[in-house]
Amino acid sequence: MGLVLAVVLVVAVVLLFLHDWRTALIPSIAVPVSLIVTFGFMYLLGYSLNNFSLMALTIATGFVVDDAIVVLENVTRHVEAGMSRMEAALLGAKEVGFTVLSMSLSLIAVFIPILLMGGIVGRFFREFAVTLSLTILVSLVVSLTLTPMMCARLISPPSHKPPGRLARFGARAFGAVLSGYDVTLGWALRHRLFVLAILALTVALNVHLFTVVPKGFFPQQDIGQIMGGIQADQSISFQLMREKLGRFVDIVKADPAVDTVVGYTGGGQTNSGYLFIALKPLEQRDASADQVIARLRPKLAKVPGATLFLQAMQDVRAGGRQSNAQYQYTLQSDDLDLLREWTPKITEALRSVPDIADVNSDTQEKGLEIDLKIDRDTAARLGLSMAQISNTLYDAFGQRQVSTIYAPLNQYHVVMEVAPAYWQDPRTLDDIRISTSGGALAGSASTAAVAAVSTQLTGSADALSADAVRNANTNRIANTTKSGASTGAAVSTRFNLSVPLSAFATFGPGTTPLAVN
């Protein structure tokens, strides 16, 4: 749509200044012909019509019409001087041929540095530079071949008819512009030193502005969404991490520009969490996304033991991994110890730069763990295998699903684990006992559990009621009253020989990486 609009505007401007539809038809044909021929070269190069190629074609529309108008104006000048249209076309194209060639080559030279750029920027803009250069070259050929041919056929001979109202209005407006230019040019020629001083001052000001104007890879957008990443102390527990998340959510929600906040912890690391923030519409808030982040930073910094890094979400993201900042600096080394030594040094050095905020590292190598050392010989003398020991520890801390409770409307997964109060202290391992029975304990054979009988009742209310009663009797814990007892109660209270874990194992604190990149 933008390309079509550009072509229409070019044709309208040409018609406005030439005052003759036949003459305006020449550049109006030269522009689409040049673009269509460029499509053919794009097809041969394997290019597609995307944002970058369409942007190149839109920009090239102005260059294409310039070449056609240069030839057209020179041919028209000879026709108005009394020369025939064929002779004027040949002579006019010959006179400005070198000029059009130099114009086209100079324009292409401007885009050569873009064509030779490397990295992500080069990958983005290579197709843009090639498409624009091809369009200019095609325009050069069209201006020296098709345009003179159309001039020999379509240019109207000089007419002595009085100009129309629109032509007279355009002539007066153009005359006013020329008069103003004549006055300013005369003044500048009379004050040469002052004009040169202004030129030097302008150049100096441009150099200064180049140093102070903000720079970036892509323009910073405000789409009304902010993403946040939480990085807490590496030894933090899940319960404390959940508390930190709640405090961050409360602080963010209190900002008047925030509409909704959604957050969660985890995602691969025990000390990490994520927040997704939706801002109110622009007309309902008094700050942009970056301004909201800037005023939230000092409030979020008051939460000890964790840091929330916020960044405005962008439509275009390129390169790097997902991280807590918009820009990444990746360290690589063949020596792991050397990498671990220099990572914190570079991180601290970047934090001292006043122009950089939210500096963080994804190196997480100091997470807490418990190293459990098992004396296999002692365990074997006590009649314990590694499978029994592993299963017991997993039953206590691994959240094993051991059963499913069937209620009339829902199903509930039963997960075995120790009470949350015993998660907080490693000394809980001293209370762990390993059963020497080695086998799974049955239920109905040794208890008063109700035996389930399967029946083929389908498609009626009686069948559904019978199934509900049977499930409720089989799983008494599903009852809403407190009188129900688990069918495994008798099994769990049966005497079994067990050995404390501390009889054959020792444990101590250790460190473990939380994230490896």
C-alpha positions in Angstrom: 0.0 0.0 0.0 2.8 2.4 0.8 4.5 1.6 -2.5 1.3 2.3 -4.5 0.7 5.5 -2.6 4.3 6.7 -3.3 3.8 6.1 -7.1 0.4 7.9 -7.0 1.9 10.9 -5.2 4.9 11.1 -7.7 2.5 11.1 -10.7 0.3 13.8 -9.1 3.3 16.0 -8.4 4.6 15.6 -11.9 1.2 16.4 -13.4 0.9 19.5 -11.2 4.2 21.0 -12.4 4.1 20.0 -16.1 0.5 21.1 -16.7 0.2 18.6 -19.5 -1.2 15.1 -19.1 0.7 13.8 -22.2 4.0 15.0 -20.9 3.2 13.8 -17.3 2.4 10.3 -18.8 6.1 9.8 -19.6 7.5 9.6 -16.0 4.2 8.0 -14.9 5.0 5.1 -17.2 8.8 5.0 -16.5 8.3 4.6 -12.7 6.1 1.4 -12.8 8.1 -0.1 -15.6 11.4 0.3 -13.6 9.7 -1.3 -10.5 8.3 -4.2 -12.5 11.6 -5.0 -14.1 13.2 -4.9 -10.6 10.7 -7.5 -9.5 12.1 -9.8 -12.2 15.7 -9.4 -10.9 14.4 -9.9 -7.3 12.9 -13.2 -8.4 16.2 -14.3 -10.0 18.0 -13.5 -6.7 15.5 -15.4 -4.6 14.2 -12.3 -2.8 10.7 -11.9 -1.6 8.4 -8.9 -1.1 9.0 -8.1 2.6 9.3 -5.0 4.7 12.9 -4.3 3.7 12.4 -4.9 -0.1 9.2 -2.9 -0.2 10.9 -0.1 1.8 13.7 -0.1 -0.8 11.2 0.1 -3.7 9.3 2.9 -2.0 12.5 4.9 -1.6 13.7 4.2 -5.1 10.5 5.6 -6.5 11.8 9.1 -6.0 15.2 8.3 -7.6 13.4 6.7 -10.6 11.3 9.7 -11.4 14.3 12.0 -11.0 16.1 10.2 -13.9 13.0 10.4 -16.1 12.4 14.1 -15.4 16.0 15.0 -16.1 15.7 13.5 -19.6 12.2 14.8 -20.1 13.1 18.4 -19.2 16.0 18.5 -21.6 14.0 17.1 -24.5 11.1 19.5 -23.8 13.6 22.4 -23.9 14.7 21.5 -27.4 11.1 21.0 -28.6 10.1 24.5 -27.3 13.1 25.9 -29.2 11.6 24.7 -32.4 13.3 21.3 -33.0 11.3 18.3 -34.0 10.4 15.8 -31.3 12.5 13.0 -32.8 15.6 15.2 -33.1 15.0 16.7 -29.7 14.7 13.2 -28.1 18.0 12.0 -29.6 19.9 15.2 -28.8 18.4 15.6 -25.3 19.2 12.0 -24.3 22.7 12.4 -25.7 23.3 15.6 -23.7 22.2 14.3 -20.3 23.2 10.7 -20.7 26.5 11.2 -18.8 24.7 13.2 -16.1 22.1 10.5 -15.5 24.8 7.9 -15.4 26.9 9.8 -12.8 23.7 10.4 -10.7 22.8 6.7 -10.7 26.3 5.5 -9.9 26.7 8.1 -7.1 23.4 6.9 -5.5 24.5 3.3 -5.7 27.9 4.2 -4.1 26.0 5.5 -1.1 24.5 2.0 -0.4 27.7 0.0 -0.9 28.7 0.3 2.8 25.3 -1.0 3.7 25.8 -3.9 1.3 29.1 -4.8 2.9 27.9 -4.6 6.5 28.3 -7.7 8.5 26.5 -9.2 11.5 22.8 -9.0 12.2 22.6 -5.5 10.7 24.1 -6.7 7.4 21.7 -9.6 7.2 18.8 -7.3 7.7 19.8 -4.6 5.3 21.6 -6.6 2.5 18.3 -7.3 0.7 17.3 -3.6 1.1 20.6 -2.3 -0.4 20.6 -4.8 -3.3 17.0 -4.1 -4.2 17.5 -0.3 -4.1 20.7 -0.6 -6.2 18.9 -2.8 -8.8 16.0 -0.3 -9.1 18.4 2.6 -9.7 20.3 0.6 -12.4 17.0 -0.3 -14.1 15.9 3.3 -13.9 19.2 4.3 -15.6 18.5 2.0 -18.6 14.8 3.1 -18.8 15.7 6.8 -18.7 18.1 6.4 -21.6 15.9 4.2 -23.8 12.2 4.1 -23.0 12.0 7.7 -21.8 13.5 9.3 -25.0 11.3 7.1 -27.1 8.1 8.2 -25.3 9.3 11.9 -25.5 9.5 11.5 -29.3 5.9 10.3 -29.4 4.1 12.0 -26.5 5.5 15.5 -26.0 3.0 18.1 -27.2 4.4 20.7 -29.6 4.5 24.3 -28.4 1.0 25.7 -28.1 -0.1 29.4 -28.3 -3.3 28.8 -26.4 -3.7 30.9 -23.3 -3.0 28.9 -20.1 -5.8 27.8 -17.8 -6.7 29.0 -14.4 -4.8 26.2 -12.6 -1.7 26.8 -14.8 -1.8 30.5 -14.1 -2.1 29.8 -10.3 0.9 27.4 -10.5 2.9 29.9 -12.5 2.3 32.6 -9.9 3.2 30.4 -7.0 6.4 29.2 -8.8 7.2 32.8 -9.6 6.9 33.8 -6.0 9.2 31.0 -5.0 11.8 32.2 -7.5 11.5 35.7 -6.4 12.1 34.7 -2.8 15.1 32.6 -3.8 16.5 35.5 -5.8 16.3 37.8 -2.8 17.9 35.4 -0.4 20.6 34.4 -2.9 21.5 38.1 -3.4 21.7 38.7 0.4 23.9 35.6 0.8 26.3 36.7 -1.9 26.6 40.2 -0.3 27.4 38.7 3.1 29.8 35.9 2.2 31.7 35.8 5.5 28.6 35.7 7.6 27.2 32.8 5.5 30.5 30.9 5.8 30.4 31.4 9.6 26.9 30.0 9.8 28.0 27.0 7.7 30.9 26.3 10.1 28.7 26.7 13.1 26.1 24.3 11.5 28.8 21.6 10.9 30.1 22.0 14.5 26.5 21.7 15.8 25.9 18.6 13.8 29.0 17.0 15.2 27.9 17.8 18.7 24.4 16.5 18.1 25.8 13.3 16.7 27.6 12.7 20.0 24.6 13.5 22.2 21.7 12.0 20.3 20.6 8.6 21.7 21.6 5.6 19.6 20.3 2.1 19.4 19.9 -0.9 17.2 16.1 -0.6 16.8 13.9 2.3 17.9 12.5 1.8 21.4 8.8 0.9 21.2 6.0 1.2 23.7 3.5 -1.5 22.9 2.0 -1.4 26.4 3.7 -4.5 27.8 6.6 -5.0 30.1 8.4 -8.2 30.9 10.3 -8.7 34.1 12.8 -11.3 35.3 13.5 -12.0 38.9 17.0 -13.1 40.0 17.3 -13.9 43.7 20.0 -15.2 45.9 21.2 -18.6 44.7 20.5 -20.3 48.1 17.0 -19.1 48.3 14.2 -21.5 49.1 10.9 -21.9 47.3 8.9 -20.5 50.1 11.1 -17.4 50.4 11.1 -17.0 46.6 7.3 -17.0 46.6 7.3 -14.3 49.2 9.7 -12.1 47.1 7.5 -12.6 44.1 4.5 -11.4 46.1 6.3 -8.3 47.2 7.4 -7.5 43.6 3.8 -8.0 42.3 2.4 -5.6 45.0 4.9 -2.9 44.2 4.3 -3.1 40.4 0.5 -3.2 40.9 0.7 0.0 42.9 1.9 2.0 39.9 -1.0 4.0 38.4 0.1 3.1 34.8 -0.2 -0.6 35.4 -3.3 -2.5 34.5 -2.6 -6.2 35.2 0.4 -8.2 36.5 1.0 -12.0 36.2 4.0 -13.7 37.7 5.4 -17.1 38.5 8.5 -18.6 40.0 10.7 -21.4 38.7 11.2 -22.0 35.0 14.3 -24.1 35.3 16.0 -22.3 38.3 14.9 -22.2 41.9 16.0 -18.6 42.3 14.3 -17.2 39.2 10.8 -15.9 38.4 9.0 -13.9 35.7 6.5 -11.1 35.6 4.3 -10.0 32.7 2.9 -6.6 33.0 0.2 -5.0 30.9 0.0 -1.2 31.0 -3.1 0.9 30.6 -3.8 2.5 27.2 -1.6 5.5 26.3 -4.5 7.9 26.8 -5.0 6.6 30.3 -1.5 6.8 31.6 1.0 9.7 32.0 4.2 7.8 31.2 5.7 5.6 28.6 6.9 2.1 29.3 10.5 3.1 29.8 9.4 5.9 32.2 7.3 3.4 34.1 10.4 1.1 34.4 12.6 4.0 35.5 10.2 5.1 38.4 9.8 1.5 39.5 13.5 0.7 39.8 14.1 2.5 43.1 11.0 1.0 44.7 11.9 -2.5 43.5 15.5 -2.1 44.8 14.2 -2.0 48.4 13.3 -5.7 48.3 16.3 -7.5 49.8 17.7 -10.7 48.5 16.2 -10.5 45.0 16.2 -8.2 42.0 13.5 -7.6 39.4 14.8 -6.6 36.0 12.2 -4.9 33.8 12.3 -4.3 30.0 9.7 -3.0 27.6 8.6 -5.7 25.2 9.4 -5.0 21.5 7.8 -6.2 18.3 11.2 -7.0 16.8 13.9 -8.9 18.8 17.0 -10.2 17.2 20.0 -12.2 18.4 21.0 -13.6 21.7 19.2 -15.7 24.3 16.2 -14.7 26.4 17.7 -12.7 29.3 16.9 -10.0 31.9 18.2 -7.2 29.7 17.8 -5.9 26.2 21.5 -6.2 25.3 23.9 -9.2 25.9 27.6 -9.6 26.0 28.6 -13.3 25.7 31.9 -14.5 27.2 33.5 -17.7 25.7 36.6 -19.5 26.7 38.2 -22.9 26.4 39.2 -22.7 30.1 36.3 -23.0 32.5 38.3 -21.7 35.5 39.4 -18.6 33.5 35.8 -18.0 32.5 34.6 -18.2 36.1 37.3 -15.8 37.1 36.6 -13.1 34.6 32.8 -13.2 34.5 32.3 -11.4 37.9 35.1 -8.9 37.0 33.5 -7.9 33.8 30.1 -7.7 35.4 31.3 -5.4 38.1 33.1 -3.2 35.5 29.9 -2.8 33.5 28.0 -1.9 36.6 30.3 1.0 37.1 29.3 2.5 33.7 26.7 5.2 34.4 25.0 4.8 31.0 24.2 1.1 31.7 21.4 -0.2 34.0 20.3 -3.6 35.1 23.6 -5.3 34.6 23.4 -9.0 35.6 25.0 -12.3 34.7 23.4 -15.7 34.0 26.2 -17.5 35.7 24.6 -19.3 38.6 27.0 -21.7 40.2 26.5 -21.4 43.9 23.2 -23.1 44.5 22.9 -25.1 47.7 22.7 -28.9 47.7 23.1 -31.7 50.2 25.8 -34.2 49.3 24.7 -37.6 50.6 27.4 -40.3 50.9 26.2 -43.8 51.3 28.4 -46.6 52.7 27.3 -49.4 50.4 29.1 -52.1 52.3 27.3 -51.2 55.6 24.0 -50.9 53.8 24.4 -54.3 52.2 25.2 -55.9 55.7 21.9 -54.3 56.9 20.0 -55.9 54.0 19.4 -52.7 52.1 19.9 -52.1 48.4 20.5 -48.9 46.6 17.0 -49.2 45.0 15.4 -49.3 48.5 17.4 -46.3 49.6 16.7 -44.3 46.5 12.9 -45.1 46.6 12.6 -44.1 50.2 14.3 -40.7 49.5 12.2 -40.1 46.5 9.0 -41.0 48.5 10.1 -38.3 51.0 11.3 -35.5 48.8 10.5 -36.4 45.2 6.7 -35.9 45.1 5.8 -39.4 43.9 2.3 -39.9 42.7 1.0 -43.0 44.6 -2.7 -43.0 43.9 -5.7 -41.3 42.3 -8.8 -40.5 44.2 -12.0 -40.7 42.2 -14.8 -38.4 43.4 -18.2 -38.1 41.8 -17.1 -35.1 39.6 -13.3 -35.0 39.8 -10.2 -37.0 40.1 -7.4 -36.1 42.6 -3.8 -37.2 42.3 -2.3 -38.4 45.6 1.3 -37.2 46.0 3.6 -38.7 48.6 6.0 -36.4 50.4 7.1 -35.4 53.9 5.3 -32.4 55.4 6.6 -29.0 54.1 7.9 -28.2 57.6 10.5 -30.9 57.1 11.8 -29.4 53.9 13.6 -26.5 55.6 16.3 -28.3 57.6 18.8 -30.9 56.2 18.7 -32.6 59.6 15.4 -34.1 58.5 17.6 -36.8 56.9 18.5 -38.0 60.4 14.8 -39.0 60.9 14.5 -40.9 57.6 14.3 -44.7 58.1 14.6 -47.3 55.4 12.3 -50.3 55.5 14.0 -53.7 55.1 10.9 -55.4 53.7 11.9 -54.4 50.2 8.4 -55.0 48.7 5.3 -53.0 48.2 2.6 -53.5 50.8 -0.8 -54.7 49.6 -4.0 -53.2 50.8 -7.1 -55.3 50.5 -5.5 -58.6 51.4 -4.5 -57.4 54.8 -7.0 -54.7 55.7 -10.8 -54.2 55.8 -10.7 -52.3 52.5 -13.8 -52.6 50.3 -13.2 -54.7 47.2 -14.2 -53.0 44.0 -16.6 -54.9 41.7 -16.8 -53.9 38.1 -20.2 -53.8 36.5 -21.3 -53.0 33.0 -23.8 -50.2 33.8 -23.9 -47.5 31.1 -26.1 -44.8 29.9 -28.4 -44.4 32.9 -28.6 -42.4 36.1 -28.6 -45.7 38.1 -25.2 -46.6 36.6 -23.7 -43.2 37.4 -25.0 -43.4 41.0 -23.6 -46.9 41.4 -20.2 -45.8 40.2 -20.2 -42.8 42.5 -21.1 -45.0 45.5 -18.5 -47.6 44.7 -15.7 -44.9 44.2 -16.6 -43.2 47.4 -16.6 -46.5 49.4 -13.3 -47.5 47.8 -11.6 -44.1 48.5 -13.1 -43.0 51.8 -10.8 -40.0 51.9 -12.8 -38.5 49.1 -15.8 -38.1 51.5 -16.5 -34.6 52.7 -16.9 -35.7 56.3 -14.0 -36.2 58.6 -15.1 -39.7 59.6 -13.5 -41.4 56.5 -10.3 -43.2 57.0 -7.7 -44.2 54.3 -7.8 -47.8 53.2 -4.0 -47.8 53.7 -4.2 -46.9 57.4 -3.9 -50.5 58.6 -1.0 -51.1 56.2 0.9 -47.9 57.2 0.6 -48.8 60.9 1.8 -52.4 60.5 5.2 -53.1 62.2 8.2 -53.2 59.8 11.9 -53.5 60.5 13.6 -50.3 59.5 17.1 -48.8 59.6 17.8 -45.1 60.1 19.6 -43.5 57.2 22.3 -42.1 59.5 23.4 -45.7 60.2 25.0 -46.1 56.9 25.1 -42.6 55.3 26.6 -39.2 56.0 25.6 -35.9 54.4 27.0 -32.3 54.2 26.4 -29.1 52.4 27.6 -28.5 48.8 27.2 -26.2 45.9 25.7 -26.9 42.5 25.2 -24.8 39.3 21.7 -23.5 38.9 22.1 -22.6 35.3 24.6 -23.7 32.7 24.9 -21.8 29.3 
